[in-house]
Amino acid sequence: DQQVKQNSPSLSVQEGRISILNCDYTNSMFDYFLWYKKYPAEGPTFLISISSIKDKNEDGRFTVFLNKSAKHLSLHIVPSQPGDSAVYFCAASAWEAAGNKLTFGGGTRVLVKP
Amino acid sequence: DTEVTQTPKHLVMGMTNKKSLKCEQHMGHRAMYWYKQKAKKPPELMFVYSYEKLSINESVPSRFSPECPNSSLLNLHLHALQPEDSALYLCASSQGPGVKTEAFFGQGTRLTVV
């Protein structure tokens, strides 16, 4: 049972335009959400996060929106650059005394065309 | 310094071998993690260490044995692995259990079992 889903396996966008990546989750206990970027044969790199008490967080070209009622979040990248071409993972965690277990979505491969 | 260092970067081992993966962080983080990532799949949690104690084991087979010698180091001992265990093994760290912050990942060890 996939608790975090990214329904678009790939996305192609022109340089300078907006990239919108979507993520849905089913576990209502999730209260912290993150986006990671990953290049092949490397570890995920943290991009941006959002707590469930907020509905928007912005950091430079990256903005994450959270709709708790719909159990949906999205990542906006504006403007998109060729170096943004990578796989993007949405991740979620619920408070646990034992540690921050991250549950990842399946990933979306983004290709930014010059 | 937001670096998590993993060694080796690549490892090829036979099914009867014993090997170890190593991970180091100097960010003062008190939670450390092992994740496994198969090709075209998201990372999946294996183990969580909180304050140097194993706090979560996601039903990982005993041929994988984690160890946390001190707050900066995390090892994963491998013995009698199967070819299907071939994957990218990722180490991560975060501030501490229950603290809503991002996890930082190492570059991973690409393991091939022959």
Interface residues (C-beta under 8 A of the other chain):
Chain A: D31 Y32 L34 Y36 A41 E42 G43 P44 T45 F46 S49 S51 F89 S93 W95 E96 A97 A98 G99 N100 K101 L102 T103 F104 G105 G106 G107
Chain B: V4 Q6 A31 Y33 K41 P42 P43 E44 L45 V48 Y49 S50 S55 I56 L88 L90 A92 S94 P97 G98 V99 K100 T101 E102 A103 F104 F105 G106 Q107 G108 R110
